[in-house]
């Protein structure tokens, strides 16, 4: 059974930092591209950051320079370090595991991040 379990979401003040974690089980983690998406209330889900299988990374323009994605294949975990948080970063953050060759795509249940004073 595949599980992606996000954690670390909470209420944080503007300018603060937060680290999200996503622990995967039931998959061969190292062969999956891992990504973070977010969905704000009333908006569509958007891609935030990608950690590829060869340790490459990519970011949306809205978070570039503030967020850092990393993965630990030994722990089957992907992280999202979020700095200089803004109110517009408020959203439910979702973890995604994707392997195009195998046509497998898995999602976590999401974790709420609220940036407010």
C-alpha positions in Angstrom: 0.0 0.0 0.0 1.4 3.3 -1.1 1.4 6.1 1.5 2.7 9.7 1.3 2.3 11.4 4.7 3.0 15.1 4.9 3.8 16.9 8.2 5.0 20.2 9.5 2.2 22.5 8.4 1.1 25.1 11.0 0.3 28.7 11.6 3.4 31.0 11.2 3.9 34.7 11.1 4.8 36.6 7.9 8.6 36.5 7.4 8.9 33.2 9.3 10.2 29.8 8.3 8.7 26.3 8.2 9.9 22.9 7.0 7.5 20.4 5.6 8.2 16.7 5.4 6.7 14.0 3.2 7.5 10.4 4.2 6.8 7.8 1.5 6.2 4.1 1.9 5.2 1.3 -0.4 7.2 2.7 -3.4 10.8 2.5 -4.6 11.4 6.1 -3.6 14.6 6.7 -5.5 12.9 6.2 -8.9 10.2 8.7 -8.3 10.2 12.4 -9.1 9.0 14.1 -5.9 7.1 17.3 -6.0 5.3 19.8 -3.7 2.0 21.4 -4.8 -0.2 23.8 -3.0 -3.9 24.8 -3.2 -5.2 28.0 -1.7 -8.9 28.3 -0.9 -10.8 28.9 -4.1 -7.8 28.5 -6.3 -6.5 25.7 -8.5 -3.7 23.4 -7.3 -0.3 24.7 -8.4 3.2 23.2 -8.6 5.6 24.6 -6.1 8.8 22.6 -6.3 10.3 19.5 -7.9 13.1 17.2 -6.7 14.1 14.9 -9.6 15.6 11.4 -9.3 19.0 12.8 -10.1 18.8 15.4 -7.4 17.9 18.2 -9.7 15.4 20.8 -8.5 12.9 23.3 -10.0 10.7 25.9 -8.5 7.8 28.1 -9.4 8.6 31.7 -9.9 6.5 32.7 -6.8 8.7 30.7 -4.4 12.1 30.8 -6.2 14.8 32.1 -3.8 12.6 31.5 -0.7 11.8 27.8 -0.8 14.2 24.8 -1.0 13.2 21.3 -1.9 15.4 18.3 -1.0 15.1 14.6 -0.7 16.7 11.9 1.4 16.5 8.6 -0.5 17.8 6.7 2.5 14.8 7.9 4.6 12.2 7.9 1.7 11.5 11.5 2.6 11.2 14.8 0.7 11.4 18.1 2.4 10.3 21.7 1.6 12.1 24.4 3.5 10.1 27.6 3.3 11.7 30.9 4.3 10.4 34.5 4.2 6.9 33.3 4.2 4.2 35.6 3.0 0.4 35.5 3.6 -0.1 34.5 -0.1 1.8 31.2 0.7 -1.2 30.2 2.8 -2.5 26.9 1.3 -2.8 23.2 1.7 0.5 21.7 0.6 0.5 18.3 -1.1 3.3 15.9 -1.7 3.4 14.1 -5.1 5.3 11.0 -6.3 5.5 10.5 -10.0 7.1 8.0 -12.3 6.2 8.6 -16.0 7.7 5.3 -17.3 5.6 3.3 -14.9 2.7 5.6 -15.2 2.3 5.8 -11.4 1.2 9.0 -9.7 0.5 9.2 -6.0 -0.6 12.0 -3.7 -0.5 12.7 0.0 -3.4 14.0 2.1 -2.0 17.5 2.4 -0.9 19.7 5.3 -2.2 23.2 6.0 0.2 26.1 6.1 -1.3 29.4 7.3 0.8 32.6 7.2 -0.8 35.3 9.3 0.0 37.7 12.0 
